């Protein structure tokens, strides 16, 4: 591998030190197609992270970026060798939440010239889910909702307390969703609303994250009643 700064980054990742490349700069630039958002919803999973097509256009042979948290520092490094354009990256259930910055650790062409690297960011939050259960009794429809979110310490999903959202309905034969009732869940993540209608409708609950920037919102599957 012809990456002096990347080799240094691997050895010094816990210190945050990076060795500057002593080579000239090549034309072009190299992008990392890191996801703009990651939802942590399991103890472990692997995602594929690709280089942008400009990396190949610039002749990049080897490159690396370090995922860096604003307070925890370096999380892990992703290294591309021998013109690889896609690499696996491991996401762990106890990874820190927040906005990660993918710090460049060096990109080089076949002549050992350095290539400029872009530094994207990824918003990392907990995963959530929503469920809606409508039941009908004559002209009365009761819509129960459940909001859940991932619990890192327990490595499982639990009820999302005080989750905010909206029960929505869609008239059959249309594509427009309309708000029916605002949701504010109990400590168990539940909510219930009853109203009067004789119409058969599609229902869903949309959970949004107006006051909590550590949990991603979500939309439930659609149920007809």
N, C-alpha and C positions, 0 to 999 in steps of 0.2 A: 504494500500500500504506500503510495507516494504522498502521505499527508502528515507532515511534521506537526502542524497545529492540531490535527485530529488526534494523533497519537498522544500528544500532550494533554488534550482535553479528556481523553479516556482515563489517563492516570491522575488528573487533577480535578475531576468533575466535582468532587465533594468540596473543593476549595474555591471553585469558581474561577480559577486561573486559566488563561488561555495564552499559548505561545503564538506570537505573530509570525505569519509566513514570510520567509525572506525572499520570496520570488516576485517577479514583476506581475502586473495586473493584465489579465486578458480582456478582450472586448466581450460585451454581453453581460448577462446576469442569470442567476439561477433562483427559481422560486420553489418553495416547499408548499405543497398542497395539503397543509395540515387542516383538520376540520375546524370550522369556526366555533363549534360547540361540541362538548362531550358530556354525555349523561352517564353517571356512575350508578349502575343498577345491579351489580353482581360482584363477587369477590375477585374475579379475574376475567378478562377477555382480551383478545388481540385484534387490533385494527390494522389495515394496510394504509400506509401514508406514501403518497407518490410525489415525485419531483414534477415540476412544471415542464412543459415542452421546451421552454427557453433554456433549460439546463443542457439538453442534448444539442440544441442549436449553438450554444456557447462552447461545446466540446468538453463539458464537464465529465471527468472520469471518476473522481472521488469527491465526496462531500459529506458534511455532517452538520447537524444542529442539536443543541441541547434544549430540552423543555425546561423552562425555569419559572419557578413560582416567586411572586414578589416578596414573600417573607420566608419561605422555606428554602429558597435557592434552587440549585439544580435538582431536577426530578430524574431524568434519564436522558441518554443520548441516542440518537438515531444516525447510523452510519451507512452511507452508500459507497460501495467499492466496485471497481472494474466495470464502470458504466451501468450499474444497477439503477433502475428508475423507480422501483417500488420496494419498500421494506416493511416488515411487521413491526408494530409498536405495542407494547404491553400496557394495558390499563388495569390498575389494581384497585380493589374496593376501598383501600385506605389512602388513596392518593389525595393530596390536599385540594380543596375547592378554591376556585378563584380564577383569575385570568392569567393563563400561562403565556409566556413569551418564548418563541422558538429562536434561541440565540445562535447565530452563525458561528461555526467552529472551523471553517475553512472549506473552500471548494477549489478544485484544481483541474486543469486540462491536462492533456497528454504530455505537454512540455513543462509541466510543473508551474505554469502561470496561475496566479490566483484569479478567481472569478467572483464578482460581487454576488452576495447572497441577500435575498429579502428575508425579513424577520416577521413572520405572521404571529398572530395571537389566537389562543383558544380559550373559550369560556367554559370552565369545568364546574358542573353542578350535579346535584343528586337527581336521579330519575324519579318520575312520578307516574301514576296511572289514575284513570277515572273509570267508574262504572255507573251505569244508569239502569234502574229497574222500574219501569212503569207498570202499574196494575190498574185495571178498570173495574168499577162497580157501578153499573148503570151509566149515568152521565158523569160520574165522578172519576177522575184519573188521579191516582197518587203516584208521584214520581220520587223514588228514593235514589240517592246518589251515594257513592263511596269514593273517597279520595285517599290514595296511598302514596307513600314516598319511601325511598330507600333509606335504611338506617345503617350507617357504616359500621358502628361498633357491634351491632348484632348480626350483620351480614344478611339482612332480609328486609322485606317490605313491611311497613307498619302503617296504621292509619295516619293520615296527614291532618293534624289538628289545626283548626283555624284557617284551613285552605279556602281561598276565595275563588269564585268561578261563576258560571251562569248555566242554568238549564235552558236548552234551546230546543225548538221544534221546527219541523219542516212539513209543510202541507204536501200530501201525496201528489206526485206529478210535477213538482216544482224542485228547484235546486237551491232556493234561498232559505237560509236558516234565520230564525227570528228568536230574540230573547224572550224567555218566559218568566224566569225568576232568578234573582241573584242568590248565590250559594255562599254560606259561611259555615264550614263544617264543624261538627262537635269534636271533642277530644279524641273520639274514635275514628274520625274522618267521615262521619255520616251526615246526611241532611235529608229532609223529607218535605215535600210540598204537595198539596192537594188542590185541585181546581176543577171547574166544571166545563166539560166540552163533550159533544157527541161525535166529534170528528175523529177519524183514525189518523194518527200523525206519527212521524218519526221523531224520536227524542235522542238527545245526547247531552253530556255535560262537558263544558270546556273549563278547564282549570287554568288560571293564569297566576302569574307571580308578581302581583302589584307591590307587595310589601316584603318579599323574601327573595334575595338574590342568590340563594344557595340551592334552590330547588327549581328544576325546569317545570313549566306547565305542561299540560297534556290534554288530549281530547279523547273522550271515551268512544267505544264502538257505538254504532247506531242501533236502537231498538224501536220496533214499531208496535204501537198499541192504539 
